[in-house]
Amino acid sequence: MTLWQPLHSAAVGGKTILVVDDNPAIRLLCRVNLELEGFQVVEAATLAEARDRLEDDGVDAVLLDVHVGADDGYELLRELNDRESPMRVALLTGSADVATVDARLADAVIPKPFSLDTLCAIARTLTGAGSPSGCR
């Protein structure tokens, strides 16, 4: 017997999102809320882990921190855009001035702290999973 079921799994069709952030609390926040919306979520704390997950986990979209520890998230963003089938990516940023984030290669920018409605709406937009409404 399953103790919980995703609330809206049919709406998102089991799409998989990779959350790349060195902060475990941010990864957990994203995981819990996106799973409640019916998404599959995989996590990576480093760019090396992210590359492994991208090869193994059938990822549909990526939430990518601009600064992943000492690593530069733009490095992975460029790699994802250079693929034959580019990956949809939203940049997560804790920068005080979102205008300083170079978002030209990304599909969206999510400033930290972010609302759960923003997180869910952008996840739906990136994956093409239903309307870009917020969390329910």
C-alpha positions as CSV (number, residue, x, y, z in Angstrom):
1,M,0.0,0.0,0.0
2,T,1.3,3.4,-0.9
3,L,1.2,6.0,1.9
4,W,0.9,9.0,-0.5
5,Q,0.1,9.6,-4.1
6,P,1.2,12.6,-6.2
7,L,-1.7,15.0,-6.2
8,H,-1.6,15.8,-9.9
9,S,0.5,13.0,-11.5
10,A,-1.7,12.8,-14.6
11,A,-1.2,16.5,-15.2
12,V,2.5,16.3,-15.5
13,G,2.8,12.8,-17.1
14,G,5.7,11.7,-14.9
15,K,8.2,14.2,-16.3
16,T,11.6,14.1,-14.7
17,I,13.4,17.2,-13.4
18,L,17.0,17.4,-12.3
19,V,17.7,19.8,-9.4
20,V,21.4,20.9,-9.3
21,D,22.3,22.8,-6.2
22,D,25.0,22.4,-3.6
23,N,22.5,23.3,-0.8
24,P,20.7,20.2,0.4
25,A,17.8,22.3,1.8
26,I,17.1,23.8,-1.6
27,R,17.2,20.4,-3.2
28,L,14.8,18.9,-0.6
29,L,12.4,21.9,-1.0
30,C,12.3,21.4,-4.7
31,R,12.0,17.6,-4.5
32,V,9.1,17.5,-2.0
33,N,7.1,20.2,-3.8
34,L,7.7,18.9,-7.3
35,E,7.0,15.3,-6.3
36,L,3.7,16.4,-4.8
37,E,2.8,17.9,-8.2
38,G,3.6,14.5,-9.8
39,F,7.1,15.2,-11.2
40,Q,9.9,12.7,-10.8
41,V,12.9,14.5,-9.2
42,V,16.6,13.6,-9.3
43,E,19.2,15.6,-7.4
44,A,22.8,16.5,-7.9
45,A,25.1,18.4,-5.5
46,T,27.9,18.9,-8.0
47,L,28.2,19.4,-11.7
48,A,29.9,16.0,-12.0
49,E,26.9,14.4,-10.3
50,A,24.6,16.3,-12.6
51,R,26.4,15.0,-15.7
52,D,25.9,11.4,-14.4
53,R,22.2,12.0,-13.7
54,L,21.7,13.5,-17.2
55,E,23.2,10.3,-18.8
56,D,21.3,7.9,-16.6
57,D,17.9,9.3,-15.5
58,G,15.9,10.4,-18.6
59,V,15.8,14.0,-17.5
60,D,13.2,16.3,-19.2
61,A,14.3,19.7,-17.6
62,V,16.9,21.1,-15.2
63,L,16.8,23.5,-12.3
64,L,20.4,24.7,-12.1
65,D,22.1,26.8,-9.5
66,V,24.3,29.5,-10.9
67,H,27.0,28.7,-8.3
68,V,27.2,25.0,-7.4
69,G,29.8,25.1,-4.7
70,A,33.0,26.1,-6.3
71,D,31.6,25.2,-9.7
72,D,30.1,27.5,-12.3
73,G,26.6,26.5,-13.3
74,Y,27.1,28.3,-16.6
75,E,29.6,25.6,-17.6
76,L,26.9,23.0,-17.5
77,L,24.3,25.3,-19.0
78,R,26.6,25.8,-22.1
79,E,27.0,22.0,-22.4
80,L,23.2,21.5,-22.2
81,N,22.7,24.1,-24.9
82,D,25.3,22.5,-27.2
83,R,23.5,19.2,-27.3
84,E,21.8,18.0,-30.4
85,S,18.5,18.3,-28.5
86,P,19.0,21.2,-26.1
87,M,17.7,20.7,-22.5
88,R,15.2,23.1,-21.0
89,V,16.9,24.9,-18.1
90,A,15.9,27.3,-15.3
91,L,18.8,29.0,-13.5
92,L,18.4,29.3,-9.7
93,T,20.2,32.3,-8.3
94,G,20.8,33.7,-4.8
95,S,22.4,36.9,-6.3
96,A,20.9,40.0,-4.8
97,D,20.5,41.5,-8.3
98,V,18.8,39.1,-10.7
99,A,19.8,41.5,-13.5
100,T,23.4,40.4,-13.0
101,V,22.5,36.8,-14.0
102,D,23.3,36.0,-17.6
103,A,20.1,34.3,-18.6
104,R,20.5,34.4,-22.4
105,L,21.2,30.7,-22.5
106,A,18.5,29.7,-20.0
107,D,14.7,29.4,-20.4
108,A,14.0,31.0,-17.1
109,V,15.6,32.5,-14.0
110,I,14.3,31.7,-10.5
111,P,15.6,34.1,-7.8
112,K,16.2,32.7,-4.3
113,P,14.2,32.9,-2.2
114,F,11.4,31.8,-4.5
115,S,7.7,31.0,-4.0
116,L,6.4,27.5,-4.5
117,D,4.0,28.8,-7.1
118,T,6.9,30.2,-9.1
119,L,8.8,26.9,-8.8
120,C,5.8,24.8,-10.0
121,A,4.8,27.2,-12.8
122,I,8.3,27.2,-14.2
123,A,8.6,23.4,-13.9
124,R,5.4,23.0,-15.8
125,T,6.5,25.4,-18.5
126,L,10.0,23.8,-18.9
127,T,8.5,20.3,-19.2
128,G,5.4,21.2,-21.2
129,A,3.4,19.5,-18.5
130,G,0.0,21.2,-18.4
131,S,-0.8,24.9,-17.7
132,P,2.0,27.0,-16.1
133,S,0.0,27.5,-13.0
134,G,1.6,27.3,-9.6
135,C,1.5,24.6,-7.0
136,R,-1.9,23.4,-6.0
